[in-house]
Amino acid sequence: MPLQHLVEYFNDRLGREHRSSFRPFVLQEGKVSGLFGPIRIDSSFAPLRQTLKPTVIVGHTAQIVVAPNKSQHLYASEIETLLANNSVPATEFESIINFDRLCRTVHMLNYLTLAHLQGMLFLAVDPRHILGIKQDHGAYFEEVIAQCGLETKNLVIVLDVYSQYAGYYQELINGLANYRRRGYQIALNFDYLTQDSEAFDLIAKISPNYVSLSARNMEGQVHDDTFLAQLHQLKTQVTSVGGQTILQQIDEKNGSSRFRGVTTACSVWHTQINADLRHRARYVGINGLSRIYHSSAA
């Protein structure tokens, strides 16, 4: 299906779901953007490279790039709908779910230009999205994937692991199991190298296909023998459940040489593209726009 037809299809679908005439997906110069309140969401893809063969790209990670939505406006019907639903404001979970779905649909549509590479596409899912959906995780997005002519086996659901969610690990495990049953691959992302027993238990229970670490927090430790030993211990744990380790957010120009000792402990690594923008956009999009984009169903 041509990209323009896909954009119209998803605009029509969201219109039916939210009983709205607003069309959040926009195609300009061959690229798809998503409109969410006062911001415009675009895609940026960072390549995943093999450690031993850095010229070989095995997949891409999708990140969002945010800009102001200068053409924001409401039609008369939008105002009427907003007033009619004013008594039932969107919950934070509903806003998160809508924002995540919008971002991933934008990424999928833009990824179609890269799909010929036959690699994996890594897509982050907010932990609160997983907690906010009680069953059938991945069903909604599976329809998006099918319309784009792709398969769930080529999609990796990435969960950022934060200590504040430790009390909800079982719920997250159950949600990720639902994704896996639909054919998605699973990745866990840690900002810091952790020796926390709960983190290792999480890896053992989920058996992720990938576990990734951020290179941004390793600048002063790349020559520390203790740190490298801990990194190899993590790799051993991940390998024992059939997974691979990823070192992410490496500067393509000089990062591979600076982190040489670290990358040898990882299966693949990728370059850094707009990582700070992605985190900033997620904060603004979720915490600042909870009443702009409503959802009536998970």
KOLMAR-551381 format. One record per residue (C-alpha): residue in one letter; residue number from 0; z, y, x. Coordinates in nm, 3 decimals, padded with zeros to 5 digits. Each point is the difference from the previous one (the first is absolute). Example, Ala and Ser with C-alpha at 12.3 -4.5 7.8 and 13.67 -1.06 7.14 Angstrom:
! residues 2
resn->a resi->0 zz->00.780 yy->-00.450 xx->01.230
resn->s resi->1 zz->-00.066 yy->00.344 xx->00.137
***
This chain:
! residues 298
resn->m resi->0 zz->00.000 yy->00.000 xx->00.000
resn->p resi->1 zz->-00.091 yy->00.344 xx->00.144
resn->l resi->2 zz->00.294 yy->00.209 xx->00.117
resn->q resi->3 zz->-00.060 yy->00.269 xx->-00.264
resn->h resi->4 zz->00.014 yy->-00.264 xx->-00.275
resn->l resi->5 zz->00.328 yy->-00.135 xx->00.141
resn->v resi->6 zz->00.149 yy->00.350 xx->00.002
resn->e resi->7 zz->-00.100 yy->00.047 xx->-00.364
resn->y resi->8 zz->00.138 yy->-00.344 xx->-00.088
resn->f resi->9 zz->00.344 yy->00.075 xx->00.143
resn->n resi->10 zz->00.007 yy->00.347 xx->-00.151
resn->d resi->11 zz->-00.075 yy->-00.154 xx->-00.341
resn->r resi->12 zz->00.265 yy->-00.267 xx->00.056
resn->l resi->13 zz->00.275 yy->00.248 xx->00.088
resn->g resi->14 zz->-00.106 yy->00.218 xx->-00.291
resn->r resi->15 zz->00.053 yy->-00.289 xx->-00.241
resn->e resi->16 zz->00.332 yy->-00.101 xx->00.158
resn->h resi->17 zz->00.145 yy->00.352 xx->-00.014
resn->r resi->18 zz->-00.185 yy->00.120 xx->-00.312
resn->s resi->19 zz->-00.137 yy->00.285 xx->00.204
resn->s resi->20 zz->-00.332 yy->00.169 xx->00.068
resn->f resi->21 zz->00.104 yy->00.083 xx->00.357
resn->r resi->22 zz->-00.217 yy->-00.171 xx->00.263
resn->p resi->23 zz->00.195 yy->-00.031 xx->00.326
resn->f resi->24 zz->-00.268 yy->-00.167 xx->00.213
resn->v resi->25 zz->-00.264 yy->00.226 xx->00.155
resn->l resi->26 zz->-00.302 yy->-00.103 xx->00.208
resn->q resi->27 zz->-00.129 yy->00.264 xx->00.243
resn->e resi->28 zz->-00.231 yy->-00.052 xx->00.297
resn->g resi->29 zz->00.043 yy->-00.376 xx->-00.015
resn->k resi->30 zz->00.383 yy->00.008 xx->00.005
resn->v resi->31 zz->00.245 yy->-00.055 xx->-00.282
resn->s resi->32 zz->00.307 yy->00.220 xx->-00.054
resn->g resi->33 zz->00.286 yy->-00.038 xx->-00.245
resn->l resi->34 zz->00.162 yy->00.296 xx->-00.178
resn->f resi->35 zz->00.376 yy->-00.017 xx->-00.059
resn->g resi->36 zz->00.145 yy->00.322 xx->-00.136
resn->p resi->37 zz->-00.039 yy->00.275 xx->00.263
resn->i resi->38 zz->-00.123 yy->-00.232 xx->00.278
resn->r resi->39 zz->-00.324 yy->-00.175 xx->00.089
resn->i resi->40 zz->00.025 yy->-00.342 xx->00.164
resn->d resi->41 zz->-00.261 yy->-00.123 xx->00.247
resn->s resi->42 zz->-00.021 yy->-00.309 xx->00.221
resn->s resi->43 zz->00.018 yy->-00.049 xx->00.373
resn->f resi->44 zz->-00.045 yy->-00.342 xx->00.162
resn->a resi->45 zz->00.148 yy->-00.103 xx->00.334
resn->p resi->46 zz->-00.151 yy->-00.303 xx->00.177
resn->l resi->47 zz->00.205 yy->-00.308 xx->00.085
resn->r resi->48 zz->-00.100 yy->-00.141 xx->00.337
resn->q resi->49 zz->00.077 yy->-00.327 xx->00.175
resn->t resi->50 zz->00.232 yy->00.038 xx->00.299
resn->l resi->51 zz->-00.206 yy->-00.218 xx->00.233
resn->k resi->52 zz->-00.334 yy->00.125 xx->-00.134
resn->p resi->53 zz->00.050 yy->00.368 xx->-00.092
resn->t resi->54 zz->-00.367 yy->00.045 xx->-00.083
resn->v resi->55 zz->00.042 yy->-00.250 xx->-00.285
resn->i resi->56 zz->00.109 yy->00.163 xx->-00.327
resn->v resi->57 zz->00.173 yy->-00.248 xx->-00.230
resn->g resi->58 zz->00.076 yy->00.238 xx->-00.285
resn->h resi->59 zz->00.108 yy->00.348 xx->-00.104
resn->t resi->60 zz->00.314 yy->00.167 xx->-00.126
resn->a resi->61 zz->-00.042 yy->00.252 xx->-00.279
resn->q resi->62 zz->00.186 yy->00.330 xx->00.011
resn->i resi->63 zz->-00.009 yy->00.296 xx->-00.232
resn->v resi->64 zz->-00.106 yy->00.351 xx->00.096
resn->v resi->65 zz->00.127 yy->00.275 xx->-00.226
resn->a resi->66 zz->-00.140 yy->00.343 xx->-00.082
resn->p resi->67 zz->00.069 yy->00.250 xx->-00.280
resn->n resi->68 zz->-00.186 yy->-00.060 xx->-00.323
resn->k resi->69 zz->-00.150 yy->00.347 xx->-00.041
resn->s resi->70 zz->-00.175 yy->-00.087 xx->-00.325
resn->q resi->71 zz->00.310 yy->-00.117 xx->-00.186
resn->h resi->72 zz->-00.017 yy->00.079 xx->-00.369
resn->l resi->73 zz->00.086 yy->-00.147 xx->-00.339
resn->y resi->74 zz->-00.234 yy->-00.040 xx->-00.293
resn->a resi->75 zz->00.126 yy->00.087 xx->-00.348
resn->s resi->76 zz->00.033 yy->-00.370 xx->-00.082
resn->e resi->77 zz->00.208 yy->-00.049 xx->00.315
resn->i resi->78 zz->00.244 yy->00.269 xx->-00.108
resn->e resi->79 zz->00.030 yy->-00.157 xx->-00.345
resn->t resi->80 zz->00.068 yy->-00.341 xx->00.154
resn->l resi->81 zz->00.255 yy->00.145 xx->00.238
resn->l resi->82 zz->00.187 yy->00.170 xx->-00.286
resn->a resi->83 zz->-00.019 yy->-00.311 xx->-00.218
resn->n resi->84 zz->00.157 yy->-00.214 xx->00.273
resn->n resi->85 zz->00.251 yy->00.259 xx->00.118
resn->s resi->86 zz->00.286 yy->-00.195 xx->-00.156
resn->v resi->87 zz->-00.080 yy->-00.304 xx->00.215
resn->p resi->88 zz->-00.032 yy->00.124 xx->00.359
resn->a resi->89 zz->-00.125 yy->-00.238 xx->00.267
resn->t resi->90 zz->00.270 yy->-00.180 xx->00.193
resn->e resi->91 zz->00.001 yy->00.016 xx->00.379
resn->f resi->92 zz->-00.115 yy->-00.363 xx->00.016
resn->e resi->93 zz->-00.292 yy->00.073 xx->-00.234
resn->s resi->94 zz->-00.107 yy->00.297 xx->00.212
resn->i resi->95 zz->00.020 yy->-00.212 xx->00.317
resn->i resi->96 zz->-00.205 yy->-00.277 xx->-00.160
resn->n resi->97 zz->-00.268 yy->00.247 xx->-00.114
resn->f resi->98 zz->-00.013 yy->00.172 xx->00.338
resn->d resi->99 zz->-00.027 yy->-00.330 xx->00.189
resn->r resi->100 zz->-00.271 yy->-00.129 xx->-00.232
resn->l resi->101 zz->-00.199 yy->00.321 xx->00.029
resn->c resi->102 zz->00.020 yy->-00.007 xx->00.381
resn->r resi->103 zz->-00.097 yy->-00.366 xx->00.030
resn->t resi->104 zz->-00.294 yy->00.043 xx->-00.236
resn->v resi->105 zz->-00.125 yy->00.294 xx->00.209
resn->h resi->106 zz->00.036 yy->-00.215 xx->00.314
resn->m resi->107 zz->-00.184 yy->-00.293 xx->-00.156
resn->l resi->108 zz->-00.292 yy->00.215 xx->-00.109
resn->n resi->109 zz->-00.029 yy->00.164 xx->00.342
resn->y resi->110 zz->00.041 yy->-00.335 xx->00.177
resn->l resi->111 zz->-00.320 yy->-00.127 xx->-00.156
resn->t resi->112 zz->-00.193 yy->00.181 xx->00.275
resn->l resi->113 zz->00.194 yy->-00.208 xx->00.259
resn->a resi->114 zz->00.011 yy->-00.330 xx->-00.188
resn->h resi->115 zz->-00.305 yy->-00.135 xx->00.185
resn->l resi->116 zz->00.227 yy->-00.042 xx->00.304
resn->q resi->117 zz->00.172 yy->-00.290 xx->-00.183
resn->g resi->118 zz->00.344 yy->00.091 xx->00.132
resn->m resi->119 zz->00.337 yy->00.038 xx->-00.168
resn->l resi->120 zz->00.107 yy->00.316 xx->-00.181
resn->f resi->121 zz->00.371 yy->00.087 xx->00.030
resn->l resi->122 zz->00.138 yy->00.196 xx->-00.297
resn->a resi->123 zz->00.357 yy->00.131 xx->-00.016
resn->v resi->124 zz->00.199 yy->-00.054 xx->-00.320
resn->d resi->125 zz->00.313 yy->00.204 xx->-00.065
resn->p resi->126 zz->00.310 yy->-00.227 xx->-00.032
resn->r resi->127 zz->00.087 yy->00.184 xx->-00.321
resn->h resi->128 zz->-00.337 yy->-00.100 xx->-00.141
resn->i resi->129 zz->00.086 yy->-00.366 xx->00.055
resn->l resi->130 zz->00.346 yy->00.050 xx->-00.153
resn->g resi->131 zz->-00.143 yy->00.194 xx->-00.294
resn->i resi->132 zz->-00.239 yy->-00.281 xx->-00.100
resn->k resi->133 zz->00.191 yy->-00.294 xx->-00.147
resn->q resi->134 zz->-00.275 yy->-00.262 xx->00.006
resn->d resi->135 zz->-00.366 yy->-00.069 xx->00.079
resn->h resi->136 zz->-00.002 yy->00.210 xx->00.318
resn->g resi->137 zz->-00.357 yy->00.055 xx->00.116
resn->a resi->138 zz->-00.163 yy->-00.075 xx->-00.337
resn->y resi->139 zz->-00.098 yy->00.362 xx->-00.066
resn->f resi->140 zz->-00.141 yy->00.050 xx->00.349
resn->e resi->141 zz->-00.178 yy->-00.337 xx->-00.007
resn->e resi->142 zz->-00.226 yy->00.144 xx->-00.272
resn->v resi->143 zz->-00.075 yy->00.298 xx->00.225
resn->i resi->144 zz->-00.087 yy->-00.234 xx->00.287
resn->a resi->145 zz->-00.225 yy->-00.214 xx->-00.220
resn->q resi->146 zz->-00.191 yy->00.305 xx->-00.127
resn->c resi->147 zz->-00.060 yy->00.102 xx->00.362
resn->g resi->148 zz->-00.148 yy->-00.344 xx->00.074
resn->l resi->149 zz->00.278 yy->-00.099 xx->00.242
resn->e resi->150 zz->00.267 yy->-00.273 xx->00.004
resn->t resi->151 zz->00.379 yy->00.013 xx->00.021
resn->k resi->152 zz->-00.003 yy->-00.224 xx->00.310
resn->n resi->153 zz->-00.142 yy->00.293 xx->00.198
resn->l resi->154 zz->00.279 yy->00.236 xx->-00.110
resn->v resi->155 zz->00.335 yy->00.024 xx->00.179
resn->i resi->156 zz->00.291 yy->00.143 xx->-00.199
resn->v resi->157 zz->00.222 yy->00.192 xx->00.244
resn->l resi->158 zz->00.369 yy->00.049 xx->-00.078
resn->d resi->159 zz->00.193 yy->00.259 xx->00.201
resn->v resi->160 zz->00.344 yy->-00.148 xx->00.068
resn->y resi->161 zz->00.290 yy->00.244 xx->-00.036
resn->s resi->162 zz->00.370 yy->-00.083 xx->00.033
resn->q resi->163 zz->00.083 yy->00.175 xx->-00.330
resn->y resi->164 zz->-00.192 yy->-00.274 xx->-00.182
resn->a resi->165 zz->00.207 yy->-00.282 xx->00.154
resn->g resi->166 zz->00.181 yy->-00.051 xx->-00.330
resn->y resi->167 zz->-00.334 yy->-00.056 xx->-00.172
resn->y resi->168 zz->-00.163 yy->-00.236 xx->00.250
resn->q resi->169 zz->-00.009 yy->-00.289 xx->-00.248
resn->e resi->170 zz->-00.184 yy->00.211 xx->-00.257
resn->l resi->171 zz->-00.247 yy->00.110 xx->00.269
resn->i resi->172 zz->-00.044 yy->-00.361 xx->00.111
resn->n resi->173 zz->-00.076 yy->-00.103 xx->-00.359
resn->g resi->174 zz->-00.251 yy->00.282 xx->-00.039
resn->l resi->175 zz->-00.181 yy->-00.084 xx->00.324
resn->a resi->176 zz->-00.011 yy->-00.366 xx->-00.107
resn->n resi->177 zz->-00.187 yy->00.111 xx->-00.312
resn->y resi->178 zz->-00.255 yy->00.183 xx->00.216
resn->r resi->179 zz->-00.039 yy->-00.307 xx->00.221
resn->r resi->180 zz->-00.062 yy->-00.228 xx->-00.299
resn->r resi->181 zz->-00.297 yy->00.220 xx->-00.085
resn->g resi->182 zz->-00.146 yy->-00.047 xx->00.348
resn->y resi->183 zz->00.117 yy->00.319 xx->00.173
resn->q resi->184 zz->00.127 yy->-00.015 xx->00.356
resn->i resi->185 zz->00.338 yy->00.155 xx->00.082
resn->a resi->186 zz->00.116 yy->00.229 xx->00.282
resn->l resi->187 zz->00.344 yy->00.144 xx->00.079
resn->n resi->188 zz->00.016 yy->00.331 xx->00.181
resn->f resi->189 zz->00.301 yy->00.107 xx->00.210
resn->d resi->190 zz->00.026 yy->00.351 xx->00.143
resn->y resi->191 zz->00.244 yy->-00.127 xx->00.264
resn->l resi->192 zz->00.041 yy->-00.325 xx->00.189
resn->t resi->193 zz->00.291 yy->-00.161 xx->-00.177
resn->q resi->194 zz->00.239 yy->-00.279 xx->00.094
resn->d resi->195 zz->00.159 yy->00.012 xx->-00.344
resn->s resi->196 zz->00.065 yy->-00.351 xx->-00.131
resn->e resi->197 zz->-00.101 yy->00.112 xx->-00.351
resn->a resi->198 zz->-00.341 yy->00.105 xx->00.132
resn->f resi->199 zz->-00.049 yy->-00.336 xx->00.169
resn->d resi->200 zz->00.109 yy->-00.175 xx->-00.320
resn->l resi->201 zz->-00.254 yy->00.207 xx->-00.190
resn->i resi->202 zz->-00.275 yy->-00.112 xx->00.235
resn->a resi->203 zz->00.111 yy->-00.362 xx->-00.036
resn->k resi->204 zz->00.005 yy->00.016 xx->-00.381
resn->i resi->205 zz->-00.328 yy->00.189 xx->-00.047
resn->s resi->206 zz->-00.199 yy->-00.160 xx->00.284
resn->p resi->207 zz->-00.221 yy->00.309 xx->00.027
resn->n resi->208 zz->-00.351 yy->-00.027 xx->00.137
resn->y resi->209 zz->00.073 yy->00.309 xx->00.211
resn->v resi->210 zz->00.301 yy->00.194 xx->00.129
resn->s resi->211 zz->-00.069 yy->00.345 xx->00.141
resn->l resi->212 zz->00.199 yy->00.245 xx->00.212
resn->s resi->213 zz->-00.054 yy->00.369 xx->00.066
resn->a resi->214 zz->-00.082 yy->00.101 xx->00.359
resn->r resi->215 zz->00.122 yy->00.352 xx->-00.071
resn->n resi->216 zz->00.361 yy->-00.116 xx->00.039
resn->m resi->217 zz->-00.055 yy->-00.190 xx->00.326
resn->e resi->218 zz->-00.094 yy->00.284 xx->00.235
resn->g resi->219 zz->00.312 yy->-00.031 xx->00.219
resn->q resi->220 zz->00.033 yy->-00.378 xx->-00.012
resn->v resi->221 zz->-00.335 yy->-00.141 xx->00.111
resn->h resi->222 zz->00.139 yy->-00.092 xx->00.345
resn->d resi->223 zz->00.342 yy->-00.119 xx->-00.121
resn->d resi->224 zz->00.036 yy->-00.375 xx->00.067
resn->t resi->225 zz->00.259 yy->-00.042 xx->-00.275
resn->f resi->226 zz->-00.226 yy->00.171 xx->-00.250
resn->l resi->227 zz->-00.299 yy->-00.213 xx->00.101
resn->a resi->228 zz->00.214 yy->-00.315 xx->-00.030
resn->q resi->229 zz->00.099 yy->00.102 xx->-00.353
resn->l resi->230 zz->-00.365 yy->00.066 xx->-00.084
resn->h resi->231 zz->-00.096 yy->-00.347 xx->00.120
resn->q resi->232 zz->00.286 yy->-00.144 xx->-00.207
resn->l resi->233 zz->-00.142 yy->00.169 xx->-00.308
resn->k resi->234 zz->-00.347 yy->-00.132 xx->00.081
resn->t resi->235 zz->00.142 yy->-00.352 xx->00.032
resn->q resi->236 zz->00.164 yy->00.034 xx->-00.341
resn->v resi->237 zz->-00.321 yy->00.126 xx->-00.160
resn->t resi->238 zz->-00.211 yy->-00.270 xx->00.167
resn->s resi->239 zz->00.240 yy->-00.268 xx->-00.125
resn->v resi->240 zz->-00.092 yy->00.088 xx->-00.360
resn->g resi->241 zz->-00.372 yy->00.014 xx->00.076
resn->g resi->242 zz->-00.030 yy->00.377 xx->00.028
resn->q resi->243 zz->-00.135 yy->00.252 xx->00.249
resn->t resi->244 zz->00.157 yy->00.313 xx->00.147
resn->i resi->245 zz->-00.160 yy->00.344 xx->-00.009
resn->l resi->246 zz->00.077 yy->00.311 xx->00.204
resn->q resi->247 zz->-00.117 yy->00.302 xx->-00.195
resn->q resi->248 zz->-00.047 yy->00.375 xx->00.047
resn->i resi->249 zz->-00.130 yy->-00.017 xx->00.358
resn->d resi->250 zz->-00.206 yy->00.289 xx->00.131
resn->e resi->251 zz->-00.347 yy->-00.141 xx->00.066
resn->k resi->252 zz->-00.061 yy->00.212 xx->00.310
resn->n resi->253 zz->00.299 yy->-00.090 xx->00.216
resn->g resi->254 zz->00.241 yy->-00.203 xx->-00.212
resn->s resi->255 zz->-00.135 yy->-00.345 xx->00.086
resn->s resi->256 zz->00.079 yy->00.045 xx->00.370
resn->r resi->257 zz->00.342 yy->00.162 xx->-00.057
resn->f resi->258 zz->00.106 yy->-00.281 xx->-00.231
resn->r resi->259 zz->-00.162 yy->-00.281 xx->00.196
resn->g resi->260 zz->00.325 yy->-00.195 xx->00.038
resn->v resi->261 zz->00.068 yy->00.030 xx->-00.371
resn->t resi->262 zz->-00.348 yy->-00.083 xx->-00.127
resn->t resi->263 zz->00.005 yy->-00.332 xx->00.187
resn->a resi->264 zz->00.279 yy->-00.103 xx->-00.238
resn->c resi->265 zz->-00.214 yy->00.084 xx->-00.303
resn->s resi->266 zz->-00.306 yy->-00.171 xx->-00.144
resn->v resi->267 zz->-00.178 yy->00.316 xx->-00.114
resn->w resi->268 zz->00.053 yy->00.375 xx->00.024
resn->h resi->269 zz->-00.156 yy->00.303 xx->-00.159
resn->t resi->270 zz->-00.055 yy->00.365 xx->00.075
resn->q resi->271 zz->00.190 yy->00.280 xx->-00.166
resn->i resi->272 zz->-00.178 yy->00.202 xx->-00.269
resn->n resi->273 zz->00.182 yy->00.252 xx->-00.218
resn->a resi->274 zz->00.324 yy->-00.202 xx->-00.008
resn->d resi->275 zz->00.213 yy->00.312 xx->-00.042
resn->l resi->276 zz->-00.222 yy->00.119 xx->-00.284
resn->r resi->277 zz->00.043 yy->-00.330 xx->-00.180
resn->h resi->278 zz->00.380 yy->00.015 xx->00.007
resn->r resi->279 zz->00.004 yy->00.367 xx->-00.098
resn->a resi->280 zz->-00.238 yy->-00.060 xx->-00.287
resn->r resi->281 zz->00.206 yy->-00.290 xx->-00.129
resn->y resi->282 zz->00.310 yy->00.221 xx->-00.005
resn->v resi->283 zz->-00.175 yy->00.286 xx->-00.179
resn->g resi->284 zz->-00.191 yy->-00.225 xx->-00.239
resn->i resi->285 zz->00.299 yy->-00.199 xx->-00.115
resn->n resi->286 zz->00.289 yy->00.243 xx->00.005
resn->g resi->287 zz->-00.185 yy->00.314 xx->-00.099
resn->l resi->288 zz->-00.238 yy->-00.117 xx->-00.271
resn->s resi->289 zz->00.200 yy->-00.240 xx->-00.215
resn->r resi->290 zz->-00.089 yy->00.179 xx->-00.325
resn->i resi->291 zz->-00.365 yy->00.076 xx->00.067
resn->y resi->292 zz->-00.157 yy->-00.343 xx->-00.035
resn->h resi->293 zz->00.145 yy->-00.215 xx->-00.276
resn->s resi->294 zz->-00.010 yy->-00.375 xx->-00.053
resn->s resi->295 zz->00.072 yy->-00.195 xx->-00.315
resn->a resi->296 zz->-00.009 yy->-00.348 xx->00.151
resn->a resi->297 zz->00.060 yy->-00.175 xx->00.329
***
